[in-house]
Amino acid sequence: MDKIFVKSADFVQREVAGELLLIPLKRQLTDINSLYVLNETGAALWRLIDGKHTVQDIIQDLSGEYAVTLEQLTKDLDALIEDLLSIKAIQEAPP
């Protein structure tokens, strides 16, 4: 995947007790209690989303850190990206 993503300004991150939390700043009635906790892989992905590196770059960076196949890592990160897109925590970077 050669897409590049940027973090939304509508979310802030906080680390609490070793966990990375994403907190939406603009809350709607339906998500007034929304708080998103990222697992270790999700937190690593979040930290590498910078508007410069492609998803493929990020996969390569993380491939040596986890004891999974490249195929499994790609599948996991793709799912995570879809989740982050669905809550509007990230968006595709402008060209």
N, CA, C and O atoms as a printed pandas DataFrame, in Angstrom:
     atom_number atom_name residue_name chain_id  residue_number  x_coord  y_coord  z_coord
0              1         N          MET        A               1    0.851   -1.170    0.000
1              2        CA          MET        A               1    0.000    0.000    0.000
2              3         C          MET        A               1    0.900    1.238    0.000
3              4         O          MET        A               1    1.729    1.410    0.894
4              5         N          ASP        A               2    0.734    2.078   -0.987
5              6        CA          ASP        A               2    1.621    3.234   -1.075
6              7         C          ASP        A               2    0.943    4.530   -0.635
7              8         O          ASP        A               2    1.408    5.621   -0.963
8              9         N          LYS        A               3   -0.142    4.409    0.098
9             10        CA          LYS        A               3   -0.836    5.592    0.603
10            11         C          LYS        A               3   -0.079    6.181    1.784
11            12         O          LYS        A               3    0.629    5.486    2.512
12            13         N          ILE        A               4   -0.255    7.475    1.943
13            14        CA          ILE        A               4    0.333    8.197    3.066
14            15         C          ILE        A               4   -0.821    8.795    3.863
15            16         O          ILE        A               4   -1.759    9.352    3.292
16            17         N          PHE        A               5   -0.744    8.675    5.169
17            18        CA          PHE        A               5   -1.806    9.186    6.029
18            19         C          PHE        A               5   -1.269   10.235    6.994
19            20         O          PHE        A               5   -0.081   10.267    7.317
20            21         N          VAL        A               6   -2.181   11.090    7.443
21            22        CA          VAL        A               6   -1.869   12.086    8.469
22            23         C          VAL        A               6   -2.871   11.908    9.605
23            24         O          VAL        A               6   -3.982   11.419    9.407
24            25         N          LYS        A               7   -2.454   12.314   10.785
25            26        CA          LYS        A               7   -3.334   12.255   11.946
26            27         C          LYS        A               7   -4.307   13.424   11.893
27            28         O          LYS        A               7   -3.969   14.514   11.431
28            29         N          SER        A               8   -5.492   13.183   12.363
29            30        CA          SER        A               8   -6.508   14.225   12.420
30            31         C          SER        A               8   -6.218   15.163   13.587
31            32         O          SER        A               8   -5.808   14.725   14.662
32            33         N          ALA        A               9   -6.431   16.437   13.368
33            34        CA          ALA        A               9   -6.287   17.426   14.439
34            35         C          ALA        A               9   -7.440   17.314   15.436
35            36         O          ALA        A               9   -7.429   17.972   16.476
36            37         N          ASP        A              10   -8.424   16.488   15.123
37            38        CA          ASP        A              10   -9.583   16.313   15.998
38            39         C          ASP        A              10   -9.354   15.275   17.092
39            40         O          ASP        A              10  -10.264   14.976   17.865
40            41         N          PHE        A              11   -8.150   14.728   17.157
41            42        CA          PHE        A              11   -7.806   13.740   18.184
42            43         C          PHE        A              11   -6.518   14.145   18.888
43            44         O          PHE        A              11   -5.615   14.714   18.275
44            45         N          VAL        A              12   -6.444   13.848   20.164
45            46        CA          VAL        A              12   -5.195   13.990   20.908
46            47         C          VAL        A              12   -4.828   12.616   21.440
47            48         O          VAL        A              12   -5.683   11.750   21.626
48            49         N          GLN        A              13   -3.554   12.440   21.678
49            50        CA          GLN        A              13   -3.096   11.173   22.244
50            51         C          GLN        A              13   -2.587   11.416   23.652
51            52         O          GLN        A              13   -2.008   12.460   23.949
52            53         N          ARG        A              14   -2.809   10.450   24.499
53            54        CA          ARG        A              14   -2.304   10.487   25.866
54            55         C          ARG        A              14   -1.811    9.095   26.213
55            56         O          ARG        A              14   -2.415    8.094   25.827
56            57         N          GLU        A              15   -0.703    9.043   26.948
57            58        CA          GLU        A              15   -0.220    7.758   27.444
58            59         C          GLU        A              15   -0.569    7.670   28.917
59            60         O          GLU        A              15   -0.206    8.535   29.714
60            61         N          VAL        A              16   -1.282    6.607   29.262
61            62        CA          VAL        A              16   -1.701    6.386   30.636
62            63         C          VAL        A              16   -1.408    4.932   30.984
63            64         O          VAL        A              16   -1.880    4.012   30.316
64            65         N          ALA        A              17   -0.636    4.744   32.020
65            66        CA          ALA        A              17   -0.303    3.394   32.498
66            67         C          ALA        A              17    0.223    2.506   31.375
67            68         O          ALA        A              17   -0.116    1.325   31.296
68            69         N          GLY        A              18    1.047    3.079   30.512
69            70        CA          GLY        A              18    1.667    2.315   29.440
70            71         C          GLY        A              18    0.779    2.059   28.235
71            72         O          GLY        A              18    1.186    1.354   27.312
72            73         N          GLU        A              19   -0.427    2.615   28.224
73            74        CA          GLU        A              19   -1.324    2.446   27.080
74            75         C          GLU        A              19   -1.495    3.771   26.360
75            76         O          GLU        A              19   -1.488    4.835   26.979
76            77         N          LEU        A              20   -1.648    3.694   25.048
77            78        CA          LEU        A              20   -1.859    4.893   24.241
78            79         C          LEU        A              20   -3.357    5.073   24.014
79            80         O          LEU        A              20   -4.033    4.191   23.485
80            81         N          LEU        A              21   -3.856    6.230   24.424
81            82        CA          LEU        A              21   -5.268    6.544   24.280
82            83         C          LEU        A              21   -5.444    7.612   23.221
83            84         O          LEU        A              21   -4.666    8.565   23.160
84            85         N          LEU        A              22   -6.460    7.462   22.385
85            86        CA          LEU        A              22   -6.851    8.491   21.431
86            87         C          LEU        A              22   -8.160    9.087   21.930
87            88         O          LEU        A              22   -9.131    8.377   22.192
88            89         N          ILE        A              23   -8.159   10.401   22.051
89            90        CA          ILE        A              23   -9.319   11.094   22.598
90            91         C          ILE        A              23   -9.826   12.086   21.562
91            92         O          ILE        A              23   -9.091   12.985   21.153
92            93         N          PRO        A              24  -11.076   11.931   21.133
93            94        CA          PRO        A              24  -11.617   12.883   20.159
94            95         C          PRO        A              24  -11.890   14.229   20.826
95            96         O          PRO        A              24  -12.427   14.284   21.933
96            97         N          LEU        A              25  -11.521   15.302   20.152
97            98        CA          LEU        A              25  -11.766   16.642   20.672
98            99         C          LEU        A              25  -13.165   17.123   20.328
99           100         O          LEU        A              25  -13.820   17.787   21.132
100          101         N          LYS        A              26  -13.613   16.787   19.138
101          102        CA          LYS        A              26  -14.949   17.185   18.694
102          103         C          LYS        A              26  -15.871   15.998   18.895
103          104         O          LYS        A              26  -15.858   15.039   18.124
104          105         N          ARG        A              27  -16.645   16.081   19.913
105          106        CA          ARG        A              27  -17.531   14.964   20.231
106          107         C          ARG        A              27  -18.946   15.267   19.775
107          108         O          ARG        A              27  -19.432   16.395   19.860
108          109         N          GLN        A              28  -19.571   14.238   19.298
109          110        CA          GLN        A              28  -20.971   14.335   18.925
110          111         C          GLN        A              28  -21.766   13.550   19.958
111          112         O          GLN        A              28  -21.198   12.791   20.744
112          113         N          LEU        A              29  -23.041   13.730   19.954
113          114        CA          LEU        A              29  -23.884   13.068   20.941
114          115         C          LEU        A              29  -23.675   11.554   20.950
115          116         O          LEU        A              29  -23.716   10.923   22.006
116          117         N          THR        A              30  -23.453   10.984   19.783
117          118        CA          THR        A              30  -23.304    9.530   19.689
118          119         C          THR        A              30  -21.980    9.018   20.232
119          120         O          THR        A              30  -21.870    7.836   20.556
120          121         N          ASP        A              31  -20.976    9.875   20.340
121          122        CA          ASP        A              31  -19.675    9.387   20.827
122          123         C          ASP        A              31  -19.172   10.200   22.014
123          124         O          ASP        A              31  -17.968   10.403   22.171
124          125         N          ILE        A              32  -20.093   10.659   22.839
125          126        CA          ILE        A              32  -19.716   11.532   23.947
126          127         C          ILE        A              32  -18.757   10.847   24.929
127          128         O          ILE        A              32  -17.956   11.519   25.578
128          129         N          ASN        A              33  -18.832    9.550   25.040
129          130        CA          ASN        A              33  -17.945    8.829   25.952
130          131         C          ASN        A              33  -16.839    8.090   25.213
131          132         O          ASN        A              33  -16.268    7.137   25.742
132          133         N          SER        A              34  -16.540    8.514   24.018
133          134        CA          SER        A              34  -15.552    7.813   23.198
134          135         C          SER        A              34  -14.139    8.023   23.716
135          136         O          SER        A              34  -13.713    9.135   24.027
136          137         N          LEU        A              35  -13.450    6.925   23.793
137          138        CA          LEU        A              35  -12.046    6.907   24.150
138          139         C          LEU        A              35  -11.507    5.650   23.486
139          140         O          LEU        A              35  -12.077    4.571   23.645
140          141         N          TYR        A              36  -10.427    5.781   22.754
141          142        CA          TYR        A              36   -9.908    4.649   21.995
142          143         C          TYR        A              36   -8.558    4.242   22.562
143          144         O          TYR        A              36   -7.638    5.055   22.652
144          145         N          VAL        A              37   -8.448    2.984   22.940
145          146        CA          VAL        A              37   -7.209    2.444   23.494
146          147         C          VAL        A              37   -6.540    1.624   22.401
147          148         O          VAL        A              37   -7.134    0.693   21.856
148          149         N          LEU        A              38   -5.292    1.980   22.085
149          150        CA          LEU        A              38   -4.551    1.250   21.056
150          151         C          LEU        A              38   -3.683    0.182   21.710
151          152         O          LEU        A              38   -3.048    0.422   22.737
152          153         N          ASN        A              39   -3.667   -0.994   21.103
153          154        CA          ASN        A              39   -2.766   -2.034   21.583
154          155         C          ASN        A              39   -1.334   -1.681   21.151
155          156         O          ASN        A              39   -1.107   -0.633   20.546
156          157         N          GLU        A              40   -0.400   -2.536   21.457
157          158        CA          GLU        A              40    1.009   -2.247   21.168
158          159         C          GLU        A              40    1.250   -1.993   19.682
159          160         O          GLU        A              40    1.953   -1.051   19.315
160          161         N          THR        A              41    0.668   -2.829   18.834
161          162        CA          THR        A              41    0.832   -2.655   17.388
162          163         C          THR        A              41    0.159   -1.376   16.921
163          164         O          THR        A              41    0.709   -0.639   16.103
164          165         N          GLY        A              42   -1.028   -1.115   17.440
165          166        CA          GLY        A              42   -1.742    0.109   17.085
166          167         C          GLY        A              42   -0.977    1.351   17.494
167          168         O          GLY        A              42   -0.923    2.329   16.748
168          169         N          ALA        A              43   -0.384    1.316   18.679
169          170        CA          ALA        A              43    0.402    2.452   19.157
170          171         C          ALA        A              43    1.636    2.661   18.284
171          172         O          ALA        A              43    1.997    3.797   17.975
172          173         N          ALA        A              44    2.280    1.568   17.889
173          174        CA          ALA        A              44    3.459    1.679   17.019
174          175         C          ALA        A              44    3.070    2.283   15.676
175          176         O          ALA        A              44    3.774    3.146   15.151
176          177         N          LEU        A              45    1.950    1.829   15.120
177          178        CA          LEU        A              45    1.464    2.387   13.857
178          179         C          LEU        A              45    1.159    3.868   14.026
179          180         O          LEU        A              45    1.581    4.682   13.204
180          181         N          TRP        A              46    0.438    4.227   15.071
181          182        CA          TRP        A              46    0.053    5.623   15.323
182          183         C          TRP        A              46    1.287    6.527   15.370
183          184         O          TRP        A              46    1.294    7.614   14.792
184          185         N          ARG        A              47    2.308    6.073   16.053
185          186        CA          ARG        A              47    3.526    6.890   16.189
186          187         C          ARG        A              47    4.234    7.099   14.850
187          188         O          ARG        A              47    4.919    8.104   14.661
188          189         N          LEU        A              48    4.072    6.158   13.926
189          190        CA          LEU        A              48    4.761    6.253   12.636
190          191         C          LEU        A              48    3.951    6.975   11.559
191          192         O          LEU        A              48    4.479    7.279   10.489
192          193         N          ILE        A              49    2.698    7.245   11.827
193          194        CA          ILE        A              49    1.893    8.013   10.869
194          195         C          ILE        A              49    2.304    9.470   11.001
195          196         O          ILE        A              49    2.042   10.117   12.015
196          197         N          ASP        A              50    2.954    9.974    9.953
197          198        CA          ASP        A              50    3.525   11.322   10.044
198          199         C          ASP        A              50    3.304   12.179    8.802
199          200         O          ASP        A              50    3.828   13.288    8.709
200          201         N          GLY        A              51    2.533   11.668    7.854
201          202        CA          GLY        A              51    2.287   12.439    6.640
202          203         C          GLY        A              51    3.419   12.382    5.640
203          204         O          GLY        A              51    3.368   13.047    4.606
204          205         N          LYS        A              52    4.447   11.593    5.933
205          206        CA          LYS        A              52    5.607   11.480    5.046
206          207         C          LYS        A              52    5.836   10.051    4.576
207          208         O          LYS        A              52    6.205    9.816    3.425
208          209         N          HIS        A              53    5.615    9.101    5.475
209          210        CA          HIS        A              53    5.928    7.707    5.174
210          211         C          HIS        A              53    4.698    6.964    4.671
211          212         O          HIS        A              53    3.592    7.130    5.187
212          213         N          THR        A              54    4.918    6.144    3.653
213          214        CA          THR        A              54    3.824    5.331    3.121
214          215         C          THR        A              54    3.522    4.189    4.084
215          216         O          THR        A              54    4.307    3.886    4.983
216          217         N          VAL        A              55    2.382    3.574    3.877
217          218        CA          VAL        A              55    2.030    2.406    4.674
218          219         C          VAL        A              55    3.083    1.321    4.478
219          220         O          VAL        A              55    3.436    0.623    5.429
220          221         N          GLN        A              56    3.580    1.176    3.271
221          222        CA          GLN        A              56    4.622    0.177    2.997
222          223         C          GLN        A              56    5.891    0.484    3.795
223          224         O          GLN        A              56    6.529   -0.430    4.315
224          225         N          ASP        A              57    6.257    1.756    3.895
225          226        CA          ASP        A              57    7.410    2.151    4.718
226          227         C          ASP        A              57    7.196    1.731    6.169
227          228         O          ASP        A              57    8.096    1.195    6.815
228          229         N          ILE        A              58    6.001    1.983    6.664
229          230        CA          ILE        A              58    5.681    1.659    8.055
230          231         C          ILE        A              58    5.727    0.148    8.277
231          232         O          ILE        A              58    6.244   -0.317    9.293
232          233         N          ILE        A              59    5.193   -0.608    7.337
233          234        CA          ILE        A              59    5.243   -2.072    7.442
234          235         C          ILE        A              59    6.693   -2.538    7.511
235          236         O          ILE        A              59    7.034   -3.393    8.330
236          237         N          GLN        A              60    7.537   -1.987    6.665
237          238        CA          GLN        A              60    8.958   -2.364    6.674
238          239         C          GLN        A              60    9.611   -1.996    8.003
239          240         O          GLN        A              60   10.399   -2.772    8.542
240          241         N          ASP        A              61    9.287   -0.818    8.532
241          242        CA          ASP        A              61    9.850   -0.394    9.820
242          243         C          ASP        A              61    9.454   -1.339   10.950
243          244         O          ASP        A              61   10.261   -1.638   11.829
244          245         N          LEU        A              62    8.217   -1.803   10.922
245          246        CA          LEU        A              62    7.713   -2.637   12.011
246          247         C          LEU        A              62    7.980   -4.127   11.823
247          248         O          LEU        A              62    7.844   -4.902   12.769
248          249         N          SER        A              63    8.355   -4.531   10.620
249          250        CA          SER        A              63    8.490   -5.964   10.326
250          251         C          SER        A              63    9.517   -6.669   11.202
251          252         O          SER        A              63    9.351   -7.850   11.504
252          253         N          GLY        A              64   10.556   -5.988   11.611
253          254        CA          GLY        A              64   11.563   -6.617   12.454
254          255         C          GLY        A              64   11.217   -6.614   13.933
255          256         O          GLY        A              64   11.930   -7.213   14.739
256          257         N          GLU        A              65   10.127   -5.944   14.298
257          258        CA          GLU        A              65    9.790   -5.791   15.709
258          259         C          GLU        A              65    8.779   -6.806   16.222
259          260         O          GLU        A              65    8.602   -6.955   17.431
260          261         N          TYR        A              66    8.116   -7.503   15.307
261          262        CA          TYR        A              66    7.070   -8.439   15.712
262          263         C          TYR        A              66    7.331   -9.814   15.113
263          264         O          TYR        A              66    7.772   -9.938   13.970
264          265         N          ALA        A              67    7.054  -10.837   15.900
265          266        CA          ALA        A              67    7.300  -12.214   15.471
266          267         C          ALA        A              67    6.103  -12.750   14.689
267          268         O          ALA        A              67    5.481  -13.742   15.072
268          269         N          VAL        A              68    5.800  -12.071   13.588
269          270        CA          VAL        A              68    4.726  -12.504   12.689
270          271         C          VAL        A              68    5.248  -12.405   11.266
271          272         O          VAL        A              68    6.249  -11.742   11.000
272          273         N          THR        A              69    4.558  -13.070   10.367
273          274        CA          THR        A              69    4.963  -12.985    8.964
274          275         C          THR        A              69    4.646  -11.592    8.428
275          276         O          THR        A              69    3.812  -10.875    8.979
276          277         N          LEU        A              70    5.315  -11.231    7.366
277          278        CA          LEU        A              70    5.065   -9.945    6.715
278          279         C          LEU        A              70    3.614   -9.875    6.247
279          280         O          LEU        A              70    2.978   -8.823    6.318
280          281         N          GLU        A              71    3.105  -11.000    5.769
281          282        CA          GLU        A              71    1.711  -11.063    5.318
282          283         C          GLU        A              71    0.742  -10.770    6.466
283          284         O          GLU        A              71   -0.217  -10.017    6.297
284          285         N          GLN        A              72    0.995  -11.368    7.634
285          286        CA          GLN        A              72    0.123  -11.153    8.794
286          287         C          GLN        A              72    0.225   -9.717    9.291
287          288         O          GLN        A              72   -0.784   -9.103    9.637
288          289         N          LEU        A              73    1.440   -9.181    9.327
289          290        CA          LEU        A              73    1.631   -7.796    9.760
290          291         C          LEU        A              73    0.892   -6.842    8.831
291          292         O          LEU        A              73    0.234   -5.907    9.287
292          293         N          THR        A              74    0.999   -7.078    7.539
293          294        CA          THR        A              74    0.308   -6.237    6.555
294          295         C          THR        A              74   -1.197   -6.299    6.763
295          296         O          THR        A              74   -1.879   -5.274    6.736
296          297         N          LYS        A              75   -1.708   -7.501    6.971
297          298        CA          LYS        A              75   -3.146   -7.679    7.190
298          299         C          LYS        A              75   -3.594   -6.945    8.457
299          300         O          LYS        A              75   -4.618   -6.262    8.456
300          301         N          ASP        A              76   -2.820   -7.089    9.534
301          302        CA          ASP        A              76   -3.160   -6.435   10.799
302          303         C          ASP        A              76   -3.132   -4.913   10.670
303          304         O          ASP        A              76   -4.034   -4.230   11.153
304          305         N          LEU        A              77   -2.098   -4.386   10.020
305          306        CA          LEU        A              77   -1.991   -2.935    9.872
306          307         C          LEU        A              77   -3.071   -2.383    8.948
307          308         O          LEU        A              77   -3.596   -1.296    9.190
308          309         N          ASP        A              78   -3.403   -3.114    7.902
309          310        CA          ASP        A              78   -4.495   -2.680    7.020
310          311         C          ASP        A              78   -5.806   -2.573    7.799
311          312         O          ASP        A              78   -6.560   -1.614    7.629
312          313         N          ALA        A              79   -6.070   -3.558    8.650
313          314        CA          ALA        A              79   -7.294   -3.536    9.460
314          315         C          ALA        A              79   -7.279   -2.365   10.437
315          316         O          ALA        A              79   -8.294   -1.702   10.646
316          317         N          LEU        A              80   -6.126   -2.124   11.024
317          318        CA          LEU        A              80   -5.974   -1.009   11.964
318          319         C          LEU        A              80   -6.181    0.333   11.270
319          320         O          LEU        A              80   -6.826    1.230   11.812
320          321         N          ILE        A              81   -5.635    0.460   10.081
321          322        CA          ILE        A              81   -5.806    1.695    9.304
322          323         C          ILE        A              81   -7.281    1.905    8.986
323          324         O          ILE        A              81   -7.783    3.025    9.080
324          325         N          GLU        A              82   -7.971    0.841    8.614
325          326        CA          GLU        A              82   -9.410    0.952    8.340
326          327         C          GLU        A              82  -10.162    1.409    9.584
327          328         O          GLU        A              82  -11.070    2.236    9.499
328          329         N          ASP        A              83   -9.782    0.870   10.741
329          330        CA          ASP        A              83  -10.419    1.284   11.996
330          331         C          ASP        A              83  -10.165    2.765   12.276
331          332         O          ASP        A              83  -11.085    3.496   12.644
332          333         N          LEU        A              84   -8.921    3.206   12.101
333          334        CA          LEU        A              84   -8.583    4.613   12.348
334          335         C          LEU        A              84   -9.292    5.535   11.363
335          336         O          LEU        A              84   -9.707    6.636   11.726
336          337         N          LEU        A              85   -9.429    5.089   10.127
337          338        CA          LEU        A              85  -10.174    5.871    9.133
338          339         C          LEU        A              85  -11.651    5.957    9.511
339          340         O          LEU        A              85  -12.273    7.008    9.353
340          341         N          SER        A              86  -12.205    4.870   10.003
341          342        CA          SER        A              86  -13.639    4.839   10.311
342          343         C          SER        A              86  -14.011    5.787   11.448
343          344         O          SER        A              86  -15.132    6.295   11.487
344          345         N          ILE        A              87  -13.081    6.031   12.374
345          346        CA          ILE        A              87  -13.363    6.977   13.465
346          347         C          ILE        A              87  -12.819    8.368   13.145
347          348         O          ILE        A              87  -12.899    9.287   13.959
348          349         N          LYS        A              88  -12.266    8.497   11.945
349          350        CA          LYS        A              88  -11.720    9.769   11.452
350          351         C          LYS        A              88  -10.526   10.273   12.270
351          352         O          LYS        A              88  -10.318   11.478   12.413
352          353         N          ALA        A              89   -9.740    9.316   12.809
353          354        CA          ALA        A              89   -8.527    9.668   13.543
354          355         C          ALA        A              89   -7.373    9.948   12.591
355          356         O          ALA        A              89   -6.421   10.644   12.946
356          357         N          ILE        A              90   -7.461    9.399   11.368
357          358        CA          ILE        A              90   -6.474    9.661   10.323
358          359         C          ILE        A              90   -7.210    9.943    9.026
359          360         O          ILE        A              90   -8.394    9.642    8.877
360          361         N          GLN        A              91   -6.482   10.523    8.104
361          362        CA          GLN        A              91   -7.014   10.740    6.757
362          363         C          GLN        A              91   -5.862   10.642    5.780
363          364         O          GLN        A              91   -4.696   10.784    6.148
364          365         N          GLU        A              92   -6.209   10.398    4.537
365          366        CA          GLU        A              92   -5.172   10.312    3.516
366          367         C          GLU        A              92   -4.526   11.681    3.343
367          368         O          GLU        A              92   -5.210   12.704    3.299
368          369         N          ALA        A              93   -3.203   11.685    3.248
369          370        CA          ALA        A              93   -2.465   12.943    3.088
370          371         C          ALA        A              93   -2.752   13.537    1.718
371          372         O          ALA        A              93   -2.886   12.806    0.737
372          373         N          PRO        A              94   -2.846   14.856    1.647
373          374        CA          PRO        A              94   -3.021   15.481    0.330
374          375         C          PRO        A              94   -1.774   15.258   -0.518
375          376         O          PRO        A              94   -0.671   15.122    0.013
376          377         N          PRO        A              95   -1.952   15.222   -1.837
377          378        CA          PRO        A              95   -0.798   14.970   -2.717
378          379         C          PRO        A              95    0.249   16.074   -2.650
379          380         O          PRO        A              95    1.270   15.999   -3.334
